C-alpha cells in the first residue's frame, strides 16, 4: 500500500513538472544539461545557479545570425554603398573654386591688359605722363633753398673777353690803401665759403718780398699786380706804388683765369639775367658790385657784393 501511494505521488509530481516545462521551440538546438550549464555543487550548500539555462543555454547572444554577422557601424549599406560622398562626379572631379566660369573663363578678368600690365598707382597718366614733373631742369639743378636762378642746372662755359687796356676811373674810381684793412661787413658772412673774405686784410710789401713769397704766381691787371694764393687772387699792395685797384679784396681764380677775365665772365652772366646793364670791362667797380648784390639778394645769398663761390655756383659758372 505504501509503495502504491509513493508511486502515485511520484507520478503526480512528474505530471506537474511536465506541465511547468515549456515546450521546446522549433529550430532551437536541444539543451545540454550537464555539460554547459551545470556548476559543481559547493560544499555545504545548494548549488549556485545550477540548472538555470538563462546564462549559458540561452541562444540570444550566440545563435542569432542578425547579431553575429552585423558589424557595428560597418554593415549598414547607407554608409558604404551610398555614392553620395565618393561616387558623385561633381564633388570628386571638380577642383574647388576652379571650374567656375566667373573666375577663369571671364575674358574681362584674365585677358584684360589694363588690369594685368598696370602697376599699382603707376599707370595713371597724371603721375607719369607729365613732363613738367620728370624732366623739369629747374627742380633738378636748383640748390635747396638757395636759388631762383634761371640758369639752374645749366653750366656756363668760361669765355675770353677783350677788356679795355686802361680802366675807366670815372666809372670805377681807385680804392685807397689802408694797412690791415678788413672787408666791411664780412664778419657777418657766415660759412666756410666766406672765410677767405673774413680773414682778408691789406698788406704792403715791396717787389722783392712779393717775388720771394709767390714767385711766378703774380699777374698784372691794368698794370696792377695780383698774387695767387690758395685759389684766390689778391692785390699785391706795394709791388708797384702807383698801381690802380678798383676792389681791395680777393677774387676767385675761376677756371684758372686771371682776375679781370673772372670779373668779365661774371658781368656777362649778370647781363644775360638782366642785372648788369653796362659794358663788360673786367673791373669790379661800384656798378658791377651793385649788380652782384642785387642778384645775391634775389637768390637768397649773402649780400657780399663780391665775386664769391656761392654766387659763381648760383650763376652756373662752377
C-alpha positions in Angstrom: 0.0 0.0 0.0 2.7 2.4 0.9 4.5 1.5 -2.3 1.4 2.3 -4.3 0.9 5.7 -2.6 4.5 6.6 -3.2 4.1 5.7 -6.9 1.0 7.8 -7.3 2.8 10.8 -5.7 5.8 10.4 -7.9 3.6 10.2 -11.0 1.7 13.4 -9.8 4.9 15.3 -9.3 6.2 14.2 -12.7 3.0 15.5 -14.3 3.3 18.8 -12.5 6.9 19.1 -13.6 6.0 18.2 -17.2 3.2 20.8 -17.2 5.6 23.6 -15.9 8.3 22.8 -18.5 7.8 25.0 -21.6 7.6 23.3 -25.0 10.8 23.5 -26.9 10.7 25.9 -29.9 11.2 24.5 -33.2 14.6 25.2 -34.8 16.3 25.7 -31.5 19.0 23.2 -30.5 18.4 20.9 -27.6 19.8 21.9 -24.3 22.7 20.1 -23.0 22.1 19.7 -19.3 25.2 18.7 -17.6 27.9 19.8 -20.0 27.4 23.5 -20.4 25.1 24.7 -17.7 25.9 22.6 -14.6 28.1 24.0 -11.9 29.8 21.9 -9.3 27.9 22.0 -6.0 29.6 24.0 -3.3 30.5 22.0 -0.2 27.9 22.5 2.5 25.1 24.2 0.5 22.9 24.2 -2.5 24.5 24.7 -5.9 24.6 28.3 -7.2 22.9 28.8 -10.5 22.8 25.1 -11.2 20.2 24.1 -13.7 19.4 27.5 -14.8 19.9 27.8 -18.5 19.5 31.6 -18.7 23.2 32.4 -18.8 24.6 29.6 -20.9 21.8 27.9 -22.6 20.1 30.9 -24.0 21.0 31.3 -27.7 20.2 35.1 -27.7 23.8 36.2 -27.9 25.3 33.2 -29.7 22.9 31.8 -32.2 21.2 34.8 -33.6 22.7 35.5 -37.1 21.5 39.0 -37.1 23.7 40.0 -34.2 26.8 37.9 -35.2 27.1 38.9 -38.8 26.4 42.6 -38.3 29.5 44.8 -37.5 28.8 48.0 -35.6 28.7 50.9 -37.9 30.2 48.8 -40.7 27.4 46.6 -42.1 25.0 49.4 -42.8 24.7 50.0 -46.5 23.9 53.6 -46.0 27.5 54.4 -45.2 29.4 52.1 -47.6 27.2 51.6 -50.6 25.9 55.1 -50.9 27.6 57.1 -53.6 26.9 60.5 -52.1 30.5 61.2 -50.9 32.6 59.1 -53.3 30.7 58.5 -56.4 29.4 62.0 -57.0 31.3 63.3 -60.1 30.5 66.9 -59.2 32.3 66.6 -55.8 35.3 64.4 -56.8 36.4 65.5 -60.3 35.8 69.2 -59.8 38.6 71.3 -58.2 37.2 73.7 -55.6 36.6 77.2 -57.0 38.5 76.4 -60.2 35.8 75.3 -62.5 33.7 78.3 -62.1 33.3 80.3 -65.3 33.3 83.6 -63.4 36.9 83.2 -62.2 38.6 81.6 -65.2 36.6 81.9 -68.3 35.8 85.6 -68.0 37.9 87.5 -70.5 37.5 90.8 -68.7 39.3 89.4 -65.6 42.0 87.3 -67.2 42.8 88.7 -70.6 42.3 92.4 -69.8 45.7 94.1 -70.3 44.5 97.1 -68.4 44.4 95.0 -65.2 47.4 92.8 -65.8 50.0 95.2 -67.1 49.2 98.1 -65.0 51.4 98.8 -61.9 49.5 100.0 -58.9 49.4 103.8 -58.8 51.9 104.0 -61.7 49.8 103.7 -64.8 47.9 106.9 -64.2 48.7 109.5 -66.8 48.7 112.2 -64.1 51.8 110.7 -62.5 53.9 109.5 -65.4 53.0 111.4 -68.5 53.6 114.9 -67.0 56.9 116.1 -68.5 56.9 119.1 -66.1 57.4 116.8 -63.1 60.0 114.5 -64.6 62.2 116.5 -67.0 62.0 119.9 -65.3 65.6 121.2 -65.0 64.5 123.9 -62.6 63.8 121.3 -60.0 66.8 119.1 -60.6 69.7 121.6 -60.9 68.4 124.0 -58.2 70.3 124.3 -54.9 67.9 123.6 -52.0 66.6 126.9 -50.5 69.1 128.9 -52.4 68.0 129.8 -55.6 65.6 131.1 -58.0 68.2 131.3 -60.8 67.1 130.8 -64.4 70.4 129.2 -65.2 70.0 126.4 -62.6 71.1 123.1 -63.9 73.0 124.8 -66.8 76.7 125.3 -66.7 78.1 128.5 -68.4 81.3 127.9 -70.2 84.1 130.4 -69.5 84.8 132.9 -72.2 87.7 135.2 -73.0 86.7 138.9 -73.3 88.6 141.8 -74.9 88.6 144.2 -72.0 89.9 147.8 -72.3 93.7 148.3 -71.8 93.1 151.2 -69.5 90.5 151.4 -66.7 87.7 153.9 -66.8 88.4 155.6 -63.4 85.3 157.8 -63.7 83.1 154.7 -63.6 85.4 152.7 -61.2 87.4 155.1 -59.1 90.5 153.6 -57.4 90.4 152.5 -53.7 93.0 153.8 -51.3 95.3 151.5 -49.3 94.8 151.1 -45.6 97.2 148.9 -43.7 95.4 145.9 -42.1 92.0 146.9 -43.5 89.3 144.2 -43.4 86.3 144.0 -45.8 83.4 145.9 -44.3 80.6 143.7 -43.1 82.5 140.4 -43.8 82.3 139.5 -40.1 78.5 138.8 -40.7 79.1 136.4 -43.6 78.7 133.0 -42.0 80.0 129.8 -43.5 83.3 128.3 -44.6 82.9 129.6 -48.2 83.2 133.2 -46.8 86.2 132.6 -44.5 88.6 134.0 -47.1 86.8 137.3 -47.1 86.5 137.4 -43.3 90.3 136.7 -42.9 91.4 139.2 -45.6 93.4 142.2 -44.5 95.6 144.6 -46.7 99.3 144.2 -46.7 102.1 146.4 -48.2 105.3 144.8 -49.4 108.0 145.7 -51.9 108.5 143.9 -55.1 111.3 141.7 -53.8 109.1 140.4 -51.0 106.3 139.5 -53.3 108.6 137.7 -55.7 110.2 135.9 -52.8 106.9 134.6 -51.4 104.8 134.0 -54.6 107.4 133.8 -57.4 105.6 133.2 -60.7 102.1 133.4 -59.2 101.9 137.1 -60.0 99.8 138.6 -62.8 99.1 142.1 -63.9 95.7 143.6 -64.5 95.5 147.2 -65.8 99.1 147.4 -64.7 98.4 146.4 -61.2 100.0 143.2 -59.7 97.9 140.4 -58.2 99.2 137.3 -56.4 97.6 133.9 -56.4 97.2 132.1 -53.0 95.0 129.1 -52.3 92.7 129.6 -55.3 92.2 133.4 -54.9 93.7 136.5 -56.5 94.7 139.3 -54.1 96.1 142.8 -54.8 99.8 143.0 -54.2 99.9 146.3 -52.5 103.4 148.0 -52.7 104.7 145.9 -55.6 104.0 149.0 -57.8 103.5 152.0 -55.5 101.1 153.8 -58.0 99.1 150.7 -59.0 95.3 151.0 -59.6 92.8 148.8 -57.8 89.1 149.1 -58.1 88.4 146.5 -55.4 90.5 145.7 -52.3 89.7 142.1 -51.7 90.1 138.5 -53.0 88.7 137.3 -56.4 88.3 133.5 -57.0 90.6 132.1 -59.7 87.6 130.7 -61.6 88.8 128.2 -64.2 92.4 129.4 -63.8 91.5 132.7 -65.4 93.2 136.0 -64.4 91.1 138.3 -62.2 90.0 140.7 -65.0 88.6 137.7 -67.0 86.9 136.3 -64.0 85.1 139.6 -63.4 84.3 139.9 -67.1 82.6 136.5 -67.1 80.5 137.4 -64.1 79.5 140.7 -65.8 78.4 138.8 -68.9 76.3 136.3 -66.8 74.6 139.1 -64.9 73.9 140.8 -68.3 72.1 137.7 -69.5 69.8 137.8 -66.4 69.1 141.5 -66.6 71.2 142.6 -63.6 74.1 144.3 -65.2 73.5 146.9 -68.0 76.9 148.3 -68.7 79.9 147.2 -70.8 81.9 144.1 -69.9 85.2 145.7 -68.8 86.6 143.4 -66.2 86.5 145.9 -63.4 84.9 145.2 -60.1 83.6 148.8 -59.7 80.5 150.2 -58.0 78.1 149.3 -60.8 79.3 145.7 -61.0 79.2 145.3 -57.3 75.7 146.7 -57.1 74.5 144.2 -59.8 76.1 141.4 -57.8 74.4 142.5 -54.6 71.0 142.6 -56.3 71.4 139.1 -57.7 72.5 137.8 -54.4 69.5 139.4 -52.6 67.1 137.9 -55.1 68.6 134.4 -54.9 68.9 134.1 -51.1 72.6 134.5 -50.9 74.7 136.6 -48.5 75.0 140.1 -49.9 78.7 140.4 -50.2 78.7 142.5 -53.4 81.8 140.5 -54.2 82.6 137.6 -56.5 82.4 134.6 -54.2 82.0 130.9 -54.7 78.2 130.7 -53.8 77.5 133.4 -56.4 79.6 131.7 -59.1 77.8 128.4 -58.4 74.3 130.0 -58.5 75.2 131.7 -61.8 76.1 128.3 -63.2 79.7 129.1 -63.6 81.0 126.2 -61.4 
